[in-house]
Amino acid sequence: GPSVWEVRETDFYPTMGDYSGEKLRLIIAREVVKGEVKYFLSNAPEEIPLSDLLCVAFSRWHIERVFQDGKGEIGFDHFEVRTYKALIRHLTLSMISFYFLATETERLRGKKIRLGRSVRSKWRPRVRSIRPSRGVRDTVWPRRLG
């Protein structure tokens, strides 16, 4: 079923020794029931809404799954090439093979494939409110790190 996440966003300035990095956006998401906490860093401009960043952050699993399936099913990682051109040929052939397997799997299951549908429209999270819940204190979820 659906899961409910509490989300906070804050500015984050990474430092290492004398280096002071550019301002990033730190997003902290906590799953309400299980208490699982996820952290995301983004260098996206401030005009990008938090809901869009959450959509990208939580779609990561699906992208990793595509690569895992590609490696296991079609030999996506089985290449020994020496030139860029050969690498592109191998990756192109692997992705065409993966597409063929996906379309045939869906056809045999009796489902229609809709070309042109974006992952964004399918996996877009429903964000009702980005405000912190009453039980979350600013000492735990700071607005500004410094």
C-alpha positions as CSV (number, residue, x, y, z in Angstrom):
1,G,0.0,0.0,0.0
2,P,0.9,3.7,0.0
3,S,3.4,4.9,2.5
4,V,3.4,8.3,4.3
5,W,6.6,10.3,4.5
6,E,7.3,13.5,6.5
7,V,9.6,15.7,4.6
8,R,11.9,18.6,5.5
9,E,14.2,20.7,3.4
10,T,17.1,22.8,4.4
11,D,20.1,24.6,2.9
12,F,23.3,22.6,3.2
13,Y,26.9,24.0,2.8
14,P,29.4,21.1,2.5
15,T,32.9,21.8,3.9
16,M,36.1,19.9,3.8
17,G,39.1,21.5,5.5
18,D,39.4,25.0,4.1
19,Y,37.1,24.2,1.2
20,S,33.6,25.6,1.5
21,G,31.2,24.3,-1.1
22,E,28.3,25.7,-2.9
23,K,24.9,25.8,-1.3
24,L,23.0,22.5,-1.8
25,R,19.5,21.4,-0.8
26,L,19.3,18.7,1.9
27,I,16.1,16.8,1.8
28,I,15.3,14.6,4.8
29,A,12.4,12.2,4.5
30,R,11.1,10.0,7.3
31,E,8.6,7.2,6.7
32,V,5.9,7.6,9.4
33,V,5.1,4.0,10.2
34,K,8.5,2.3,10.0
35,G,10.6,5.3,10.9
36,E,12.9,4.8,8.0
37,V,14.9,8.0,7.2
38,K,16.3,8.9,3.8
39,Y,18.6,11.8,3.0
40,F,19.0,13.4,-0.4
41,L,21.3,16.2,-1.6
42,S,20.4,18.3,-4.6
43,N,22.1,21.1,-6.5
44,A,18.9,21.9,-8.3
45,P,17.9,25.6,-8.4
46,E,15.5,26.9,-5.8
47,E,12.8,27.4,-8.4
48,I,12.5,23.6,-8.8
49,P,9.6,22.6,-6.4
50,L,10.3,20.2,-3.6
51,S,7.6,17.8,-5.0
52,D,9.7,17.5,-8.3
53,L,12.8,16.7,-6.3
54,L,10.9,14.0,-4.3
55,C,9.7,12.5,-7.5
56,V,13.2,12.1,-8.8
57,A,14.6,10.9,-5.5
58,F,12.0,8.2,-5.0
59,S,12.2,7.0,-8.6
60,R,15.8,5.9,-8.1
61,W,14.8,2.4,-7.2
62,H,13.1,1.9,-10.5
63,I,16.2,3.1,-12.4
64,E,18.5,0.8,-10.4
65,R,16.1,-2.1,-11.1
66,V,16.4,-1.4,-14.9
67,F,20.2,-1.6,-14.7
68,Q,20.1,-4.7,-12.5
69,D,17.7,-6.5,-14.9
70,G,19.8,-5.4,-17.9
71,K,22.9,-6.8,-16.3
72,G,21.2,-10.1,-15.5
73,E,19.1,-10.7,-18.5
74,I,20.9,-9.3,-21.5
75,G,24.5,-9.0,-20.6
76,F,24.5,-5.2,-20.3
77,D,27.8,-5.4,-18.3
78,H,29.5,-8.2,-20.4
79,F,31.6,-6.1,-22.7
80,E,35.3,-5.9,-23.4
81,V,35.7,-3.1,-25.8
82,R,38.6,-0.7,-26.4
83,T,37.0,2.1,-28.3
84,Y,34.1,4.5,-27.6
85,K,32.4,3.5,-30.8
86,A,32.4,-0.2,-29.8
87,L,31.1,0.7,-26.3
88,I,28.2,2.6,-27.8
89,R,27.4,-0.2,-30.2
90,H,27.3,-2.7,-27.3
91,L,25.1,-0.5,-25.1
92,T,22.7,0.3,-28.0
93,L,22.3,-3.4,-28.9
94,S,21.8,-4.3,-25.2
95,M,19.1,-1.6,-24.8
96,I,17.4,-2.7,-28.0
97,S,17.4,-6.3,-26.7
98,F,16.1,-5.1,-23.3
99,Y,13.3,-3.2,-25.0
100,F,12.4,-6.2,-27.1
101,L,12.2,-8.5,-24.1
102,A,10.0,-5.9,-22.2
103,T,7.6,-5.5,-25.1
104,E,7.3,-9.3,-25.6
105,T,6.8,-9.9,-21.9
106,E,4.0,-7.3,-21.8
107,R,2.4,-8.7,-25.0
108,L,2.4,-12.3,-23.7
109,R,0.9,-11.1,-20.4
110,G,-1.9,-9.5,-22.4
111,K,-1.2,-5.9,-21.4
112,K,-1.0,-3.0,-23.8
113,I,2.1,-1.0,-24.0
114,R,1.6,2.8,-24.1
115,L,4.5,4.4,-25.8
116,G,5.4,8.0,-24.8
117,R,4.2,7.7,-21.2
118,S,6.7,9.4,-19.0
119,V,8.0,7.8,-15.8
120,R,7.3,11.2,-14.1
121,S,3.5,11.0,-14.7
122,K,3.4,7.4,-13.5
123,W,5.5,7.7,-10.3
124,R,4.7,11.3,-9.3
125,P,4.1,11.4,-5.5
126,R,1.1,13.1,-4.1
127,V,2.4,15.9,-1.9
128,R,-0.3,17.3,0.3
129,S,1.8,19.4,2.6
130,I,5.5,20.0,3.0
131,R,5.1,21.6,6.4
132,P,6.6,19.6,9.3
133,S,4.2,17.7,11.5
134,R,3.5,18.8,15.0
135,G,5.5,16.0,16.5
136,V,8.7,16.9,14.7
137,R,10.8,19.5,16.5
138,D,13.2,21.9,14.9
139,T,16.1,20.5,17.0
140,V,15.7,17.2,15.2
141,W,14.9,18.6,11.8
142,P,16.8,21.9,11.6
143,R,15.7,24.5,9.1
144,R,19.3,25.7,8.6
145,L,22.5,23.9,9.2
146,G,25.4,26.0,10.3
